[in-house]
Amino acid sequence: MYVWVLLATFMAMLYAYNLSTREDMRTLYTVPQAESVVSKIVVQHRAAQKYIKDHQPPENGNTVVSYYPGQISIDSLQYYLPYGFKRNSEYTSLIYCLDKNSANLGAAVAGCSGSGVSCCSKPEAITYLVTFGCIPSRWRNLFTGKPDVDLLKAIETVVGIGTDFGYADKSDASRWSATETIKSTMAIRGREVTYTSIPQYIISNELSGAGSKSFKNVCVNNKNCPYCLIYMTPYD
């Protein structure tokens, strides 16, 4: 009897291998997984936005901002993250304070430090909050290395159509709008309908205190990470 049970199990396994893939497998399994990848960076960035808000007047009880250039640690975001959020180093949130008068926003505001009045409060400063992380190989096209259709669809589903979230890619001058003032070497690409330049300083410079987690090191000319997801918010 035991032998017959084993034989029946083996035959069932062979039969299963010959079954066609369910037509709704992508809807039931693949797409929700892609949405979870997108949701994690979105949740972290929006928590960082709340952190920024709490360090701006009048919420911070001051007349100037109380945040500084550098990384917002995941521990600093704990208060703003939903309960059960898995905190790890998959994505990084950085604050850049740039000189709005520099070409393609290619320079940081002078005199920045981690104490005293923040340089981010200077009249010539514009703040950029950037959250980024490498796109896992599971969600990249085998031939181009770019985000696959499932991940692009997940971006549209979770975030919708916008100009501040997508994947970082080399710039294409033909996509710049007539009003584009930042013409840098990389841009945020969405689901083929959005295109936003990334400030050149973010692309070309490491941020003090961020080390190997800077956008430059993770997302620029990194053979282990051909494409990054990026969520970017400016504060003028």
BELBEL-V622138 format. One line per field, one symbol per residue. phi: phi as a letter, one per 40 degrees, with the letter a starting at -180 (. if undefined). psi: psi as a letter, one per 30 degrees, with the letter a starting at -180 (. if undefined). burial: 1 if it has 9 or more other C-alpha atoms within 8 Angstrom, else 0. A space follows every 50 residues. Layout:
# BELBEL-V622138
phi->???
psi->???
burial->???
This chain:
# BELBEL-V622138
phi->.ccccccccccccccccccccdccccccbccdcccccccccccccccccc cddcbbccdcgbcbcbbbchcccccccdcccccgcccabcbbbbbbbbcc cccffcbcccgcacagccccccdccbcbcbbaaccdddbbccccgcdccc ccccccccbgcabbbibcaccbdcccccccbbbccbacbccgbbabccdc cccbbcbdgcfcccddccbbfbccacabcabbbcbb
psi->eeeeeeeeeeeeeeeeffklkkfgeeefeeeeeeeeeeeeeeeeefeeee eeefglkfegglfllgllkakjlfeffeffklkfkjjagelkkkkkjljf flkghgklklgklglakkfffkegkkkkkkkllkkkffgkkfefflklee eeeeeeeefakaffkbkklkkjfffklfgkfjiafllkkbigfljkkkke eeefklkkffbfgleeeefjhjffifkkkkkkkkj.
burial->00000000000000000000000010000111011001101111101111 11011110110101111111110100100110000000001111111110 00011111100110000111100011111111111000111000101101 11111101101011111110100001000001111111111001111111 111001100100011111110100111111110000
